[in-house]
Amino acid sequence: MLEAELQRAVKNWLDHHRIFYWRMNLGGIIVNNGAGFIRNSLAGFPDLMGIFYEKPNHGKAWAIELKTKKGRLSDSQKNWIFRLEGHGVAVSVCRSVDDVRAFFKLHGEI
């Protein structure tokens, strides 16, 4: 499964369970008719973020980095995970919809 397919499946699962989330498109933009590329400064930021609704975590932020079975975290992704966890954000690296389900079950959201 490609990461884009995994992301689509996870977003469908989150929508089905009415879990609030957003995705930031962070790749960058092409400028000057393709002559240049401006990379976003948030390289490595998690694929999905949201806010827990159910108690006891109501209002607490969560983040999920999606990876294929063989995908590896970049140094910038590891850095973001470290920084977010240091600020109390619940973070998980998920490789399947089952991983996402387990993450939300662990946090009492489903």
Sine and cosine of phi, psi and omega as CSV:
sin_phi,cos_phi,sin_psi,cos_psi,sin_omega,cos_omega
0.00,0.00,0.74,-0.67,0.07,-1.00
-0.97,0.26,0.40,-0.92,0.00,-1.00
-0.87,0.49,-0.60,0.80,0.02,-1.00
-0.89,0.45,-0.62,0.79,0.03,-1.00
-0.93,0.37,-0.66,0.75,0.05,-1.00
-0.88,0.48,-0.70,0.72,-0.01,-1.00
-0.88,0.48,-0.68,0.74,0.02,-1.00
-0.89,0.46,-0.69,0.73,0.00,-1.00
-0.91,0.42,-0.66,0.75,0.01,-1.00
-0.92,0.39,-0.69,0.72,0.02,-1.00
-0.88,0.47,-0.64,0.77,0.07,-1.00
-0.88,0.47,-0.66,0.75,0.01,-1.00
-0.91,0.42,-0.71,0.71,0.02,-1.00
-0.89,0.47,-0.68,0.73,0.04,-1.00
-0.88,0.48,-0.70,0.71,0.00,-1.00
-0.86,0.51,-0.61,0.80,-0.02,-1.00
-1.00,-0.05,0.14,0.99,0.04,-1.00
0.80,0.60,0.68,0.73,0.03,-1.00
-1.00,-0.08,0.81,-0.58,-0.05,-1.00
-0.95,0.30,0.79,-0.61,0.00,-1.00
-0.44,-0.90,0.22,-0.98,0.17,-0.98
-0.56,-0.83,0.32,-0.95,0.04,-1.00
-0.79,-0.62,0.75,-0.66,0.04,-1.00
-0.98,-0.18,0.82,-0.58,0.09,-1.00
-0.99,0.15,0.93,-0.36,-0.18,-0.98
-0.88,-0.47,0.12,0.99,-0.09,-1.00
-0.88,0.47,-0.72,0.70,-0.03,-1.00
0.69,-0.72,-0.08,-1.00,-0.02,-1.00
-0.73,-0.68,0.52,-0.85,0.08,-1.00
-1.00,0.00,0.72,-0.69,-0.03,-1.00
-0.82,-0.57,0.26,-0.97,0.05,-1.00
0.80,0.61,0.79,0.62,0.03,-1.00
0.81,0.59,0.63,0.78,0.05,-1.00
1.00,0.00,0.03,1.00,-0.02,-1.00
-0.98,0.21,-0.27,0.96,-0.03,-1.00
-0.52,-0.85,0.24,-0.97,-0.02,-1.00
-0.64,-0.77,0.80,-0.60,0.05,-1.00
-0.96,-0.27,0.90,-0.44,-0.01,-1.00
-0.99,0.11,0.67,-0.74,0.05,-1.00
-0.92,0.39,0.59,-0.81,-0.05,-1.00
-0.97,0.25,-0.08,1.00,-0.02,-1.00
-0.99,-0.16,0.59,0.81,0.01,-1.00
-0.80,0.60,0.72,-0.70,0.03,-1.00
1.00,-0.02,-0.05,1.00,0.00,-1.00
-0.89,0.46,0.60,-0.80,-0.06,-1.00
-0.83,0.55,0.44,-0.90,-0.04,-1.00
-0.91,0.42,-0.67,0.74,-0.06,-1.00
-0.74,-0.67,0.59,-0.80,0.09,-1.00
-0.68,-0.73,0.35,-0.94,0.04,-1.00
-0.20,-0.98,-0.10,-0.99,0.01,-1.00
-0.82,-0.58,0.77,-0.64,0.07,-1.00
-0.91,0.42,0.59,-0.81,0.01,-1.00
-0.98,-0.22,-0.67,0.75,-0.11,-0.99
-0.98,0.18,0.50,-0.87,0.11,-0.99
-0.96,0.29,0.52,-0.85,0.22,0.98
-1.00,-0.01,0.00,1.00,-0.09,-1.00
-0.99,-0.16,0.21,0.98,-0.06,-1.00
-0.76,0.65,0.81,-0.58,0.05,-1.00
1.00,0.02,-0.16,0.99,0.01,-1.00
-0.99,0.13,0.63,-0.78,0.00,-1.00
-0.98,0.18,0.50,-0.87,0.12,-0.99
-0.73,-0.68,0.38,-0.93,0.04,-1.00
-0.58,-0.82,0.61,-0.79,0.03,-1.00
-0.78,-0.63,0.78,-0.63,0.15,-0.99
-0.98,-0.20,0.84,-0.55,-0.02,-1.00
-0.99,-0.12,0.71,-0.70,0.02,-1.00
-0.66,-0.75,0.53,-0.85,0.13,-0.99
-0.95,0.32,0.09,-1.00,-0.02,-1.00
-0.83,0.56,-0.60,0.80,-0.04,-1.00
-0.98,-0.19,-0.06,1.00,-0.06,-1.00
-0.91,0.41,0.56,-0.83,0.00,-1.00
-0.87,-0.49,0.51,-0.86,0.06,-1.00
-0.97,0.26,0.68,-0.73,0.12,-0.99
-0.98,0.19,0.23,-0.97,0.06,-1.00
-0.87,0.49,-0.62,0.78,0.01,-1.00
-0.93,0.38,-0.56,0.83,0.07,-1.00
-0.92,0.38,-0.68,0.74,0.06,-1.00
-0.87,0.49,-0.65,0.76,0.01,-1.00
-0.89,0.45,-0.70,0.71,0.03,-1.00
-0.89,0.46,-0.68,0.74,0.01,-1.00
-0.87,0.50,-0.72,0.69,0.03,-1.00
-0.86,0.51,-0.73,0.68,-0.02,-1.00
-0.90,0.43,-0.70,0.71,-0.02,-1.00
-0.91,0.41,-0.71,0.71,0.03,-1.00
-0.88,0.48,-0.58,0.81,0.04,-1.00
-0.90,0.43,-0.34,0.94,0.04,-1.00
-0.97,-0.24,0.26,0.97,0.09,-1.00
1.00,0.08,0.18,0.98,0.03,-1.00
-0.99,0.15,0.71,-0.70,0.09,-1.00
-0.98,0.20,0.88,-0.47,-0.08,-1.00
-0.84,-0.54,0.61,-0.79,0.06,-1.00
-0.60,-0.80,0.58,-0.82,0.19,-0.98
-0.99,-0.15,0.87,-0.49,-0.08,-1.00
-0.88,-0.47,0.67,-0.74,-0.03,-1.00
-0.91,-0.41,0.05,1.00,0.00,-1.00
-0.31,-0.95,0.24,-0.97,0.10,-1.00
-0.89,0.45,-0.57,0.82,0.05,-1.00
-0.87,0.49,-0.62,0.78,0.07,-1.00
-0.89,0.46,-0.65,0.76,0.01,-1.00
-0.91,0.42,-0.70,0.72,0.03,-1.00
-0.85,0.52,-0.71,0.71,0.00,-1.00
-0.89,0.45,-0.63,0.77,0.03,-1.00
-0.87,0.50,-0.74,0.67,-0.03,-1.00
-0.95,0.30,-0.51,0.86,0.10,-1.00
-0.92,0.39,-0.68,0.73,0.03,-1.00
-0.85,0.53,-0.59,0.81,-0.04,-1.00
-1.00,-0.08,0.17,0.98,0.10,-0.99
0.95,0.31,0.35,0.94,-0.05,-1.00
-1.00,0.05,-0.39,0.92,0.06,-1.00
-0.76,-0.65,0.00,0.00,0.00,0.00
